[in-house]
Amino acid sequence: MGQPDVLRRRILLTAALLVFILLWAYETDSLFEPEAPGTLSCSAYKANINNLYKLIPNDMTPEARCLLTPHRCGPTGLLFNPPGMQTYYYRSQCYHDLAIASLNEAHCRSVIERKSLLFDGSRYSQHACLARVRQIRADQAAPRVDPDRVARIETLTASFEQDRELAITISLTPEKPVYGAYALTTTAQLDGGSTENAQIPQVTLALNASHPAITRDRRYARLLPIGDEVLQLTPEHGKPATLTYGADTAQLVNYLKRTGGDRFTLSVRLQFLESAAGALADPALPRDAYISEQIMHFRTQEAAPRQHDS
């Protein structure tokens, strides 16, 4: 290898190392100035993250706690965290939580999004903070729905239309329920036990629902849904008080074939989220007051599996 090639490789390696150092410095905020006077050091805060009482007195006001929290300090690279929480500042988290607890939008001005080229930190931003505070206020002011008026699952039937799909039909009550958004979950539970081929552990599998009125939507996460599959129940979908949808059982069928099993319990749950007019569940009532469930004990080889109402 000639001298020019060696020099070129050294230049490329040096440039790559410089880019890496700059990227690391940017992602870890090492390029910023030291902490402002009157705040804790980032190293001390991180070292005591699970024992902050050693640094912050318990009788300190929430506002004072946030002021004491270091400015440019927080975790990053949290790949397994939910979207928007892969990188953030502890101080922004403190002011965000304070704004939510007090419903004071002024605290959102101190929520600074941690910028990153690689990770999503959008949950703790001024815009997201304001949106959450205003959504909570709107939810508190929204009209309430009587749980006796929401749609509930009265009966459940299902059969294999194809080798890897279930056709599921639920009948609803009352005949004219509150129309709007409902969370829907469809699961198959294998209770475990011995077969000729293997010992089957207890496991629960989610079966993805398929219907024009069913979508995946995280907008209703604030309402504590039982899942992120949302059914938009309308007079057209659910008339006369029934709904038939498909459920993908590819994972379930493969599991049963691999273990030699043929039995599972099908469970369908429905939870009221929001009416078409924007009415919500009554927060003074238990969440279960707005949830219904039916199950079927299923054997894949049975022509007519028996139904069981929970």
C-alpha positions in Angstrom: 0.0 0.0 0.0 1.5 3.4 -1.1 2.0 6.4 1.2 -0.9 8.4 -0.4 -3.3 5.5 0.5 -2.1 5.4 4.1 -2.4 9.1 4.4 -6.0 9.0 2.9 -7.1 6.3 5.4 -5.7 8.3 8.3 -7.5 11.4 7.2 -10.8 9.5 6.8 -10.4 7.8 10.2 -9.6 11.2 11.8 -12.6 12.8 10.2 -14.9 9.9 11.3 -13.5 10.2 14.8 -14.1 13.9 14.8 -17.7 13.5 13.6 -18.3 10.8 16.3 -17.0 13.1 19.0 -19.1 16.1 17.8 -22.2 13.9 17.6 -21.6 12.5 21.0 -21.1 16.0 22.4 -24.3 17.2 20.8 -26.4 14.2 21.9 -25.1 14.5 25.5 -25.2 18.3 25.6 -21.5 18.4 26.4 -21.2 21.5 24.1 -23.3 23.6 26.5 -22.1 25.9 29.2 -21.9 24.7 32.9 -25.0 24.7 35.1 -26.3 28.1 36.3 -25.7 29.1 39.9 -28.4 27.9 42.3 -29.0 24.6 40.6 -27.7 21.1 41.4 -24.9 19.7 39.3 -25.9 17.1 36.7 -23.5 14.5 38.0 -25.0 14.8 41.6 -28.6 14.7 40.3 -27.9 11.6 38.2 -26.0 9.9 41.0 -29.0 10.4 43.3 -31.8 10.0 40.8 -33.5 7.3 42.9 -32.8 9.1 46.2 -33.4 12.8 45.4 -34.5 13.4 49.0 -30.7 13.5 49.8 -30.5 16.6 47.6 -33.9 18.1 47.7 -35.8 18.5 51.0 -39.3 16.9 51.0 -40.9 20.1 52.2 -39.7 22.1 49.2 -42.4 23.4 47.0 -42.8 21.9 43.5 -41.7 25.2 41.9 -38.6 25.3 44.0 -37.8 21.7 43.1 -38.0 22.5 39.4 -35.7 25.6 39.9 -33.2 23.5 41.7 -33.1 20.8 38.9 -30.2 21.2 36.5 -30.9 22.8 33.1 -29.1 20.6 30.6 -29.3 17.3 32.3 -31.3 14.2 31.5 -31.2 10.7 30.0 -30.9 10.0 26.3 -30.8 7.0 23.9 -33.8 5.4 25.6 -34.6 3.2 22.6 -37.2 1.1 24.4 -39.2 4.1 25.8 -42.5 5.2 24.3 -42.3 7.6 21.3 -41.3 11.1 22.4 -39.5 9.9 25.6 -36.3 8.7 24.1 -34.4 11.8 25.3 -35.4 14.6 27.6 -34.3 17.0 30.4 -35.1 16.3 34.0 -36.0 20.0 34.4 -38.4 20.0 31.5 -40.0 16.8 32.9 -40.4 18.6 36.3 -42.1 21.7 34.8 -44.2 19.5 32.5 -45.5 17.5 35.5 -46.0 20.7 37.5 -48.1 22.2 34.6 -50.2 19.0 34.4 -50.8 18.9 38.2 -51.6 22.6 38.5 -53.2 23.1 35.0 -51.1 26.3 34.8 -50.0 26.9 31.3 -47.3 29.4 32.5 -45.1 26.4 33.6 -45.1 25.1 30.0 -42.8 28.0 29.0 -40.0 26.3 31.0 -40.5 23.0 29.2 -37.7 22.8 26.6 -37.5 19.9 24.2 -34.2 18.2 24.1 -33.1 18.3 20.5 -31.5 15.2 19.0 -30.5 13.9 15.6 -31.1 10.3 16.6 -33.8 10.2 19.3 -37.4 11.6 19.8 -37.9 13.9 22.7 -41.1 15.6 21.6 -43.2 14.5 24.7 -41.5 17.1 26.8 -41.8 20.3 24.8 -43.7 23.5 25.2 -46.2 22.7 22.5 -46.9 19.2 23.9 -47.2 20.6 27.5 -49.7 23.2 26.4 -51.7 20.7 24.4 -52.0 18.3 27.4 -53.0 21.1 29.8 -55.7 22.3 27.4 -56.9 18.7 26.7 -57.3 18.0 30.4 -59.3 21.2 30.9 -61.5 20.3 27.9 -62.0 16.8 29.3 -63.0 18.2 32.7 -65.5 20.5 31.1 -67.0 17.8 28.8 -70.4 16.4 29.4 -70.7 12.9 30.9 -72.3 9.8 29.7 -74.4 7.5 31.8 -72.7 4.0 31.7 -76.1 2.4 31.2 -76.3 4.1 27.8 -73.0 2.9 26.3 -72.7 0.0 24.0 -71.9 -3.4 25.7 -71.2 -6.8 24.2 -74.2 -9.0 24.8 -73.2 -12.1 22.8 -70.1 -13.3 21.1 -69.8 -15.9 18.2 -66.8 -16.8 16.1 -65.7 -19.3 13.5 -62.6 -19.9 11.3 -63.4 -18.5 7.9 -59.9 -19.4 6.7 -57.0 -21.2 8.3 -55.6 -18.0 9.7 -58.6 -15.7 10.2 -61.5 -15.7 12.6 -64.9 -14.2 11.7 -66.1 -12.6 15.0 -69.6 -11.3 15.5 -70.6 -9.4 18.6 -74.2 -8.3 19.3 -74.6 -5.1 21.2 -76.9 -3.7 23.8 -78.8 -1.4 24.1 -80.4 -1.3 20.6 -79.5 2.4 20.2 -76.3 2.9 22.2 -74.2 6.0 22.5 -72.4 6.3 19.2 -68.7 7.3 19.2 -65.3 5.9 19.9 -64.8 2.6 21.7 -61.6 0.7 22.5 -61.7 -2.9 21.3 -59.4 -5.7 22.2 -59.4 -9.3 20.9 -57.2 -11.8 22.5 -56.6 -15.5 22.6 -55.5 -17.1 25.8 -53.9 -20.6 26.0 -54.4 -21.8 29.5 -51.6 -24.2 29.3 -51.5 -27.9 29.9 -50.0 -31.1 28.4 -50.5 -32.4 24.9 -49.1 -35.5 23.3 -46.2 -33.4 21.9 -45.4 -30.7 24.4 -46.2 -28.8 27.6 -48.1 -25.6 26.6 -47.4 -22.6 28.8 -50.1 -20.1 29.6 -49.9 -17.3 27.1 -52.1 -14.5 25.8 -51.9 -13.4 22.2 -53.4 -10.2 20.7 -55.5 -10.8 17.5 -55.4 -7.8 15.2 -59.0 -6.7 14.3 -59.9 -5.9 10.8 -62.9 -3.7 9.8 -63.5 -0.4 8.1 -64.6 1.1 11.4 -61.6 -0.1 13.4 -58.3 1.8 13.4 -55.2 2.0 15.6 -55.3 5.4 17.3 -53.3 6.6 20.2 -55.3 9.9 20.6 -57.4 8.3 23.3 -54.5 7.1 25.4 -55.4 9.8 27.9 -58.7 8.1 28.5 -57.0 4.9 29.7 -58.3 2.6 26.9 -57.9 -1.1 27.2 -56.1 -1.1 23.8 -55.2 1.2 20.9 -57.6 -0.4 18.4 -60.5 2.1 18.2 -63.9 1.2 16.9 -65.9 4.2 15.6 -69.4 3.0 16.4 -72.0 4.6 14.2 -75.6 3.8 13.2 -74.1 2.3 10.0 -71.6 0.2 11.9 -73.5 -1.8 14.5 -77.0 -1.9 13.0 -79.1 -3.8 13.9 -76.9 -3.8 17.0 -74.3 -6.3 15.6 -70.8 -6.0 14.3 -68.8 -8.6 12.4 -65.1 -8.2 12.0 -62.1 -10.3 11.1 -59.2 -11.2 13.4 -55.8 -12.3 12.2 -54.9 -15.6 13.9 -51.7 -16.4 12.0 -49.5 -16.1 15.2 -52.1 -18.2 17.2 -52.4 -20.9 14.5 -48.6 -21.2 14.2 -48.2 -21.4 17.9 -50.9 -24.1 18.2 -49.3 -26.1 15.3 -45.9 -25.8 16.8 -47.0 -27.0 20.3 -49.6 -29.5 19.1 -52.4 -27.6 21.0 -55.9 -27.0 19.7 -57.7 -25.1 22.5 -57.8 -21.5 23.5 -60.2 -18.9 25.1 -61.3 -16.1 22.8 -61.9 -12.8 24.7 -63.4 -9.6 23.3 -63.5 -6.4 25.4 -65.2 -3.1 24.6 -64.6 0.1 26.4 -66.4 3.4 25.8 -64.1 6.3 25.1 -65.9 9.3 23.7 -69.3 10.0 22.2 -69.7 11.5 18.8 -70.7 14.7 20.5 -67.6 14.8 22.7 -69.1 13.4 25.9 -66.8 11.3 28.2 -67.1 8.7 30.9 -67.8 9.9 34.4 -64.4 10.0 36.2 -66.2 9.6 39.5 -67.3 6.0 38.5 -64.9 3.0 38.2 -63.5 2.5 34.7 -65.0 -1.0 34.7 -68.4 0.6 34.6 -67.7 1.4 30.9 -66.2 -1.9 30.0 -67.9 -5.1 28.8 -66.4 -8.5 28.0 -67.5 -11.8 26.5 -65.4 -15.0 26.1 -65.6 -18.2 24.1 -63.9 -21.5 24.9 -62.6 -22.5 21.5 -61.3 -25.8 20.1 -60.0 -25.3 16.6 -61.3 -28.6 15.3 -64.8 -28.1 16.6 -67.4 -27.2 14.0 -69.6 -25.4 16.6 -67.5 -24.1 19.6 -69.5 -23.5 22.6 -70.2 -19.9 23.8 -69.8 -18.7 27.4 -71.1 -15.3 28.6 -68.9 -13.8 31.3 
